Amino acid sequence: MLGLLGGIIGVGLGLGISKTVEYVAYQIYQAYLIKADISWILIVSMLLFAFAIGAISGALPARQAAKLKPVDALRL
């Protein structure tokens, strides 16, 4: 879930920065020289990727710790 939360924050920052750059460019040149076009498929795929990375990053150390004796796993 932390990976998904980080992905949501990252997508939000990316959207905010891209729209800010688009707005500033429009204010300076009074024309849409830069158009931030956001695809929903890209957003969903990035959130799934962030969730997968978070899940793998949590599962691999837990799997390694599960192979150890409980005392040794807590000591590490």
C-alpha positions as CSV (number, residue, x, y, z in Angstrom):
1,M,0.0,0.0,0.0
2,L,2.9,2.3,0.6
3,G,4.0,1.9,-3.0
4,L,0.5,2.8,-4.2
5,L,0.4,5.8,-2.0
6,G,3.8,6.9,-3.3
7,G,2.5,6.4,-6.8
8,I,-0.5,8.5,-6.2
9,I,1.7,11.3,-4.8
10,G,4.1,11.0,-7.7
11,V,1.2,11.1,-10.3
12,G,-0.3,14.1,-8.5
13,L,3.0,16.0,-8.5
14,G,3.6,15.1,-12.1
15,L,0.2,16.3,-13.2
16,G,0.6,19.5,-11.1
17,I,4.0,20.4,-12.5
18,S,3.0,19.7,-16.1
19,K,-0.2,21.8,-15.8
20,T,1.8,24.6,-14.1
21,V,4.3,24.6,-16.9
22,E,1.5,24.7,-19.5
23,Y,-0.2,27.6,-17.6
24,V,3.0,29.6,-17.3
25,A,3.8,29.1,-21.0
26,Y,0.3,30.3,-21.9
27,Q,0.6,33.3,-19.7
28,I,3.9,34.4,-21.2
29,Y,3.2,33.7,-24.9
30,Q,-0.6,33.9,-25.0
31,A,-0.7,30.7,-27.0
32,Y,-0.7,27.0,-26.3
33,L,2.9,26.2,-27.2
34,I,3.1,23.5,-24.7
35,K,0.0,21.3,-24.1
36,A,0.1,18.8,-21.3
37,D,-1.9,15.8,-22.6
38,I,-2.4,13.2,-19.9
39,S,-3.5,9.7,-20.8
40,W,-5.6,7.8,-18.2
41,I,-4.0,4.5,-19.4
42,L,-0.6,5.9,-18.5
43,I,-1.8,7.0,-15.1
44,V,-3.3,3.6,-14.3
45,S,-0.3,1.8,-15.5
46,M,2.1,3.9,-13.4
47,L,-0.1,3.3,-10.3
48,L,0.0,-0.4,-11.0
49,F,3.7,-0.3,-11.5
50,A,4.2,1.6,-8.2
51,F,2.0,-1.0,-6.4
52,A,4.0,-3.9,-7.9
53,I,7.4,-2.4,-6.9
54,G,6.1,-1.8,-3.4
55,A,4.7,-5.3,-3.1
56,I,7.9,-6.9,-4.3
57,S,10.0,-4.6,-2.0
58,G,8.0,-5.8,0.9
59,A,7.6,-9.5,0.0
60,L,11.3,-10.3,-0.7
61,P,12.7,-9.4,2.7
62,A,9.7,-11.0,4.4
63,R,10.3,-14.2,2.5
64,Q,14.0,-14.2,3.4
65,A,13.1,-13.6,7.1
66,A,10.6,-16.4,7.0
67,K,13.3,-18.9,6.1
68,L,15.3,-18.0,9.3
69,K,14.7,-19.0,12.8
70,P,12.5,-16.4,14.6
71,V,15.4,-15.3,16.9
72,D,17.7,-14.8,14.0
73,A,15.2,-12.9,12.0
74,L,14.5,-10.5,14.8
75,R,18.3,-10.0,15.4
76,L,18.8,-8.9,11.8
